[in-house]
Amino acid sequence: MPFVNKPRPYKKEEKYEDSPEQVKNRVARNKARRQLMKAGRVHKGDGKDVDHAIPLSKGGANTPSNLRVKTASQNRSFSRNSDHTVKINKPKKK
C-alpha cells in the first residue's frame, strides 16, 4: 500500500503512460495481439493475454514463434516463495 493517507500522483502517471518508450511498448503489444487474433488463437473479451516467451524488454520479438496465449491471471502473476516474496526467474538449463 504505497499511498496510504497520501494523494495519488496522477500527473506522474500521465507522464509515464505518454512517454515515447511506453507508447512504443504499447504499440508492440497491440501488434502481437492483432497477429494472434488474425490467426484465430485469441478473441476479444476471452480473458486471454498474449505473452512473449522472451519479453520485448529482454530482446524478444513479435514473431509467431515467440508469442503464446495465457490466461490473464497466469500472465499477470509471478511465482512466489513460501514467504510470499517474488521468485527470481532464472532461465532453464538445457
N, C-alpha and C positions, 0 to 999 in steps of 0.2 A: 504494500500500500504506500506508494511513494508520495502521494499528495494528500496526506491526512491533514485536515484543517488548513489547507493552503489552496489558493485559487489555482485552477489548471492553466498552464501556459499555452493557450490556444495559438497565440501569434507565432511561437516557436514551431508548433506542429505544422502550421500552414507553410512556413518557410521550408521545412524539411520535405513535405509532400510535393512541393512545387520545384524543388531543386532539380537541375538538369540531370543529375545522376539518377534520382528516383524516377523521374519521368522516363528515362531510357530503360530502367529496370522494369517498370510497369508495362511499357510497350513490348518488351521481350516476353513477359509473362502472358500478356494478352495474345501475342502471336502464337505462342506454344499452345494455348487453349484452342484457338481457331484451327490450328492444324489437326488437333485430335477430334474436334467437332466435325471437321470435314471428313475425317476417316471413320466417323461414327462410333468412336470409343467413349465419348462423353456427350452429355446433352445439357441444355440449360436447365438449371434447377434440380439436378440429380443428386446434389450433395457430394459430388466428387471433386477432387482437386487434381490438377496436372502437376506432377512432381518431376523435377530434373534429377536423374540418378547422380550426375556430377553437377552440383549447383553452378548457376551462372557466375556467382561470385568467386568460384574456385576454378574458372576457366572452362566450364561446361558450355555446350551449345544447344541450340533448339532443333537439333537433328532428331528424327524419329527414334533412333536407337538410344538416345539419352532421355527420352520422355517416357513417363509411366503414369498410370492412373491410380490414385489412392483415395480412400475416404478422407473427408475433411479432418476428422478427428485424428486419424493416423498421420496425416501430413503436417498438422499444426502442433503436435505434441512432441516431447522429447523423452528419450529414455531416462529413467531416474534411478538413483541409488536407493538403498533402503532408508537412508536419512532424508530422502526427497530432494537431494541436490541433483543437478543435471549431470548425466554421464558424459564423459568426453568421447566423442565419436572418433574412433581410430579405424583406418582402412583395414579391411580384412586381408590377411596374407594368403597368397595362393600357392 
